[in-house]
Amino acid sequence: MTAKSASKQSLSTINARLIETFLEMMAVERAAAASTLKNYGRDLERFAGFALTRGETLETAGAEDIAAWLVVLEADGIGASTAALKVSALRQFFQFLYAEGARADDPSAIIERPKTRRPLPKVLTSQEVEALFEAAAKTKGAAGLRLMAMLEIIYAAGLRVSELVALPLAAIRRGERMVLVRGKGGKERMAPLTQRAIDAAGAYLKQRKEFLPKKNAGAASPWLFPSRGKSGHISAARFAQLLKGLAVIAGIEPSRVSPHVLRHAFATHLLEGGVDLRSLQQMLGHADITTTEIYTHIAQDRLKDLVFSKHPLAKKQEKGD
């Protein structure tokens, strides 16, 4: 074995020891899953191998080595989302080395996380939403009234389906245009209702007794939308199933319609109508406004499509082509 190969083997041993120590900490102190440990170990080993080609170990590699590795990943066709996960592994690793005194600095601190664009949520046009309402109006009897009330409320207030099906009977109060919603983490918020939603709820409440358990028909139920199932209220899966049926009647591809798509439609249509982002955040019950900002991208993309398809100059250019 030559002195050069012996030196390289020694450096590899140093890297392996550091990675092993880090993974042990992740397993014991942070209870990391086996798959996470495997992925972190693989990414750290690959970066360590790259650093060795530049004459560095994990103890000496700098920010420029990390940046160079990201360039290589990009050249290899690694997507931004995957690269961001690898950077996250490096950050945690170097933060650990710094905290343990194995390094005097954290070279990952000045490395920006590769920017990823969240996939835009599916959304329906206002015309397609109205088509769903028209389809719901064709459903007769108490089932039709319940379906219409649920559809009007979820779209009017932008509710999560879990929030809709678990609405207490007390959430809808006569004469009030607000509904009390219990969202994620048990946080409560007031969401506005349209007159159409109020009217639909009123018509449904007259037939609500039809959905109470037969054996306890006279007993009170705390739910706005009771059912005979185990939970005592209609399930999210059942409402999603009913929406698919409405989509078929409305001539909309069922795969494009779900309770969450209605929530996306609510948010997008409000933004297009001029509602400010902070108000929309409150109505949706988002803890962080960055979650709400995704809808600005949808609205902007739809605006571009509108300009390109409806603007007279765009049409004139199309004819010229």
Secondary structure as a PSIPRED ss2 file (coil, helix, strand):
# PSIPRED VFORMAT (PSIPRED V4.0)

   1 M C   1.000  0.000  0.000
   2 T C   1.000  0.000  0.000
   3 A H   0.000  1.000  0.000
   4 K H   0.000  1.000  0.000
   5 S H   0.000  1.000  0.000
   6 A H   0.000  1.000  0.000
   7 S H   0.000  1.000  0.000
   8 K H   0.000  1.000  0.000
   9 Q H   0.000  1.000  0.000
  10 S H   0.000  1.000  0.000
  11 L H   0.000  1.000  0.000
  12 S H   0.000  1.000  0.000
  13 T H   0.000  1.000  0.000
  14 I H   0.000  1.000  0.000
  15 N H   0.000  1.000  0.000
  16 A H   0.000  1.000  0.000
  17 R H   0.000  1.000  0.000
  18 L H   0.000  1.000  0.000
  19 I H   0.000  1.000  0.000
  20 E H   0.000  1.000  0.000
  21 T H   0.000  1.000  0.000
  22 F H   0.000  1.000  0.000
  23 L H   0.000  1.000  0.000
  24 E H   0.000  1.000  0.000
  25 M H   0.000  1.000  0.000
  26 M H   0.000  1.000  0.000
  27 A H   0.000  1.000  0.000
  28 V H   0.000  1.000  0.000
  29 E H   0.000  1.000  0.000
  30 R C   1.000  0.000  0.000
  31 A C   1.000  0.000  0.000
  32 A C   1.000  0.000  0.000
  33 A C   1.000  0.000  0.000
  34 A H   0.000  1.000  0.000
  35 S H   0.000  1.000  0.000
  36 T H   0.000  1.000  0.000
  37 L H   0.000  1.000  0.000
  38 K H   0.000  1.000  0.000
  39 N H   0.000  1.000  0.000
  40 Y H   0.000  1.000  0.000
  41 G H   0.000  1.000  0.000
  42 R H   0.000  1.000  0.000
  43 D H   0.000  1.000  0.000
  44 L H   0.000  1.000  0.000
  45 E H   0.000  1.000  0.000
  46 R H   0.000  1.000  0.000
  47 F H   0.000  1.000  0.000
  48 A H   0.000  1.000  0.000
  49 G H   0.000  1.000  0.000
  50 F H   0.000  1.000  0.000
  51 A H   0.000  1.000  0.000
  52 L H   0.000  1.000  0.000
  53 T H   0.000  1.000  0.000
  54 R C   1.000  0.000  0.000
  55 G C   1.000  0.000  0.000
  56 E C   1.000  0.000  0.000
  57 T C   1.000  0.000  0.000
  58 L C   1.000  0.000  0.000
  59 E C   1.000  0.000  0.000
  60 T C   1.000  0.000  0.000
  61 A C   1.000  0.000  0.000
  62 G C   1.000  0.000  0.000
  63 A H   0.000  1.000  0.000
  64 E H   0.000  1.000  0.000
  65 D H   0.000  1.000  0.000
  66 I H   0.000  1.000  0.000
  67 A H   0.000  1.000  0.000
  68 A H   0.000  1.000  0.000
  69 W H   0.000  1.000  0.000
  70 L H   0.000  1.000  0.000
  71 V H   0.000  1.000  0.000
  72 V H   0.000  1.000  0.000
  73 L H   0.000  1.000  0.000
  74 E H   0.000  1.000  0.000
  75 A H   0.000  1.000  0.000
  76 D C   1.000  0.000  0.000
  77 G C   1.000  0.000  0.000
  78 I C   1.000  0.000  0.000
  79 G C   1.000  0.000  0.000
  80 A H   0.000  1.000  0.000
  81 S H   0.000  1.000  0.000
  82 T H   0.000  1.000  0.000
  83 A H   0.000  1.000  0.000
  84 A H   0.000  1.000  0.000
  85 L H   0.000  1.000  0.000
  86 K H   0.000  1.000  0.000
  87 V H   0.000  1.000  0.000
  88 S H   0.000  1.000  0.000
  89 A H   0.000  1.000  0.000
  90 L H   0.000  1.000  0.000
  91 R H   0.000  1.000  0.000
  92 Q H   0.000  1.000  0.000
  93 F H   0.000  1.000  0.000
  94 F H   0.000  1.000  0.000
  95 Q H   0.000  1.000  0.000
  96 F H   0.000  1.000  0.000
  97 L H   0.000  1.000  0.000
  98 Y H   0.000  1.000  0.000
  99 A H   0.000  1.000  0.000
 100 E H   0.000  1.000  0.000
 101 G C   1.000  0.000  0.000
 102 A C   1.000  0.000  0.000
 103 R C   1.000  0.000  0.000
 104 A C   1.000  0.000  0.000
 105 D C   1.000  0.000  0.000
 106 D C   1.000  0.000  0.000
 107 P C   1.000  0.000  0.000
 108 S C   1.000  0.000  0.000
 109 A C   1.000  0.000  0.000
 110 I C   1.000  0.000  0.000
 111 I C   1.000  0.000  0.000
 112 E C   1.000  0.000  0.000
 113 R C   1.000  0.000  0.000
 114 P C   1.000  0.000  0.000
 115 K C   1.000  0.000  0.000
 116 T C   1.000  0.000  0.000
 117 R C   1.000  0.000  0.000
 118 R C   1.000  0.000  0.000
 119 P C   1.000  0.000  0.000
 120 L C   1.000  0.000  0.000
 121 P C   1.000  0.000  0.000
 122 K C   1.000  0.000  0.000
 123 V C   1.000  0.000  0.000
 124 L C   1.000  0.000  0.000
 125 T C   1.000  0.000  0.000
 126 S H   0.000  1.000  0.000
 127 Q H   0.000  1.000  0.000
 128 E H   0.000  1.000  0.000
 129 V H   0.000  1.000  0.000
 130 E H   0.000  1.000  0.000
 131 A H   0.000  1.000  0.000
 132 L H   0.000  1.000  0.000
 133 F H   0.000  1.000  0.000
 134 E H   0.000  1.000  0.000
 135 A H   0.000  1.000  0.000
 136 A H   0.000  1.000  0.000
 137 A H   0.000  1.000  0.000
 138 K C   1.000  0.000  0.000
 139 T C   1.000  0.000  0.000
 140 K C   1.000  0.000  0.000
 141 G H   0.000  1.000  0.000
 142 A H   0.000  1.000  0.000
 143 A H   0.000  1.000  0.000
 144 G H   0.000  1.000  0.000
 145 L H   0.000  1.000  0.000
 146 R H   0.000  1.000  0.000
 147 L H   0.000  1.000  0.000
 148 M H   0.000  1.000  0.000
 149 A H   0.000  1.000  0.000
 150 M H   0.000  1.000  0.000
 151 L H   0.000  1.000  0.000
 152 E H   0.000  1.000  0.000
 153 I H   0.000  1.000  0.000
 154 I H   0.000  1.000  0.000
 155 Y H   0.000  1.000  0.000
 156 A H   0.000  1.000  0.000
 157 A H   0.000  1.000  0.000
 158 G C   1.000  0.000  0.000
 159 L C   1.000  0.000  0.000
 160 R C   1.000  0.000  0.000
 161 V H   0.000  1.000  0.000
 162 S H   0.000  1.000  0.000
 163 E H   0.000  1.000  0.000
 164 L H   0.000  1.000  0.000
 165 V H   0.000  1.000  0.000
 166 A C   1.000  0.000  0.000
 167 L C   1.000  0.000  0.000
 168 P E   0.000  0.000  1.000
 169 L H   0.000  1.000  0.000
 170 A H   0.000  1.000  0.000
 171 A H   0.000  1.000  0.000
 172 I C   1.000  0.000  0.000
 173 R C   1.000  0.000  0.000
 174 R C   1.000  0.000  0.000
 175 G C   1.000  0.000  0.000
 176 E C   1.000  0.000  0.000
 177 R C   1.000  0.000  0.000
 178 M E   0.000  0.000  1.000
 179 V E   0.000  0.000  1.000
 180 L E   0.000  0.000  1.000
 181 V E   0.000  0.000  1.000
 182 R E   0.000  0.000  1.000
 183 G C   1.000  0.000  0.000
 184 K H   0.000  1.000  0.000
 185 G H   0.000  1.000  0.000
 186 G H   0.000  1.000  0.000
 187 K C   1.000  0.000  0.000
 188 E E   0.000  0.000  1.000
 189 R E   0.000  0.000  1.000
 190 M E   0.000  0.000  1.000
 191 A E   0.000  0.000  1.000
 192 P E   0.000  0.000  1.000
 193 L C   1.000  0.000  0.000
 194 T C   1.000  0.000  0.000
 195 Q H   0.000  1.000  0.000
 196 R H   0.000  1.000  0.000
 197 A H   0.000  1.000  0.000
 198 I H   0.000  1.000  0.000
 199 D H   0.000  1.000  0.000
 200 A H   0.000  1.000  0.000
 201 A H   0.000  1.000  0.000
 202 G H   0.000  1.000  0.000
 203 A H   0.000  1.000  0.000
 204 Y H   0.000  1.000  0.000
 205 L H   0.000  1.000  0.000
 206 K C   1.000  0.000  0.000
 207 Q C   1.000  0.000  0.000
 208 R H   0.000  1.000  0.000
 209 K H   0.000  1.000  0.000
 210 E H   0.000  1.000  0.000
 211 F H   0.000  1.000  0.000
 212 L C   1.000  0.000  0.000
 213 P C   1.000  0.000  0.000
 214 K H   0.000  1.000  0.000
 215 K H   0.000  1.000  0.000
 216 N H   0.000  1.000  0.000
 217 A C   1.000  0.000  0.000
 218 G C   1.000  0.000  0.000
 219 A C   1.000  0.000  0.000
 220 A C   1.000  0.000  0.000
 221 S C   1.000  0.000  0.000
 222 P C   1.000  0.000  0.000
 223 W E   0.000  0.000  1.000
 224 L C   1.000  0.000  0.000
 225 F C   1.000  0.000  0.000
 226 P E   0.000  0.000  1.000
 227 S C   1.000  0.000  0.000
 228 R C   1.000  0.000  0.000
 229 G C   1.000  0.000  0.000
 230 K C   1.000  0.000  0.000
 231 S C   1.000  0.000  0.000
 232 G C   1.000  0.000  0.000
 233 H E   0.000  0.000  1.000
 234 I C   1.000  0.000  0.000
 235 S C   1.000  0.000  0.000
 236 A H   0.000  1.000  0.000
 237 A H   0.000  1.000  0.000
 238 R H   0.000  1.000  0.000
 239 F H   0.000  1.000  0.000
 240 A H   0.000  1.000  0.000
 241 Q H   0.000  1.000  0.000
 242 L H   0.000  1.000  0.000
 243 L H   0.000  1.000  0.000
 244 K H   0.000  1.000  0.000
 245 G H   0.000  1.000  0.000
 246 L H   0.000  1.000  0.000
 247 A H   0.000  1.000  0.000
 248 V H   0.000  1.000  0.000
 249 I H   0.000  1.000  0.000
 250 A H   0.000  1.000  0.000
 251 G C   1.000  0.000  0.000
 252 I C   1.000  0.000  0.000
 253 E C   1.000  0.000  0.000
 254 P H   0.000  1.000  0.000
 255 S H   0.000  1.000  0.000
 256 R H   0.000  1.000  0.000
 257 V C   1.000  0.000  0.000
 258 S C   1.000  0.000  0.000
 259 P H   0.000  1.000  0.000
 260 H H   0.000  1.000  0.000
 261 V H   0.000  1.000  0.000
 262 L H   0.000  1.000  0.000
 263 R H   0.000  1.000  0.000
 264 H H   0.000  1.000  0.000
 265 A H   0.000  1.000  0.000
 266 F H   0.000  1.000  0.000
 267 A H   0.000  1.000  0.000
 268 T H   0.000  1.000  0.000
 269 H H   0.000  1.000  0.000
 270 L H   0.000  1.000  0.000
 271 L H   0.000  1.000  0.000
 272 E H   0.000  1.000  0.000
 273 G C   1.000  0.000  0.000
 274 G C   1.000  0.000  0.000
 275 V C   1.000  0.000  0.000
 276 D C   1.000  0.000  0.000
 277 L H   0.000  1.000  0.000
 278 R H   0.000  1.000  0.000
 279 S H   0.000  1.000  0.000
 280 L H   0.000  1.000  0.000
 281 Q H   0.000  1.000  0.000
 282 Q H   0.000  1.000  0.000
 283 M H   0.000  1.000  0.000
 284 L H   0.000  1.000  0.000
 285 G C   1.000  0.000  0.000
 286 H C   1.000  0.000  0.000
 287 A C   1.000  0.000  0.000
 288 D C   1.000  0.000  0.000
 289 I H   0.000  1.000  0.000
 290 T H   0.000  1.000  0.000
 291 T H   0.000  1.000  0.000
 292 T H   0.000  1.000  0.000
 293 E C   1.000  0.000  0.000
 294 I H   0.000  1.000  0.000
 295 Y H   0.000  1.000  0.000
 296 T H   0.000  1.000  0.000
 297 H H   0.000  1.000  0.000
 298 I H   0.000  1.000  0.000
 299 A H   0.000  1.000  0.000
 300 Q H   0.000  1.000  0.000
 301 D H   0.000  1.000  0.000
 302 R H   0.000  1.000  0.000
 303 L H   0.000  1.000  0.000
 304 K H   0.000  1.000  0.000
 305 D H   0.000  1.000  0.000
 306 L H   0.000  1.000  0.000
 307 V H   0.000  1.000  0.000
 308 F H   0.000  1.000  0.000
 309 S H   0.000  1.000  0.000
 310 K H   0.000  1.000  0.000
 311 H C   1.000  0.000  0.000
 312 P H   0.000  1.000  0.000
 313 L H   0.000  1.000  0.000
 314 A H   0.000  1.000  0.000
 315 K H   0.000  1.000  0.000
 316 K H   0.000  1.000  0.000
 317 Q H   0.000  1.000  0.000
 318 E H   0.000  1.000  0.000
 319 K H   0.000  1.000  0.000
 320 G H   0.000  1.000  0.000
 321 D C   1.000  0.000  0.000
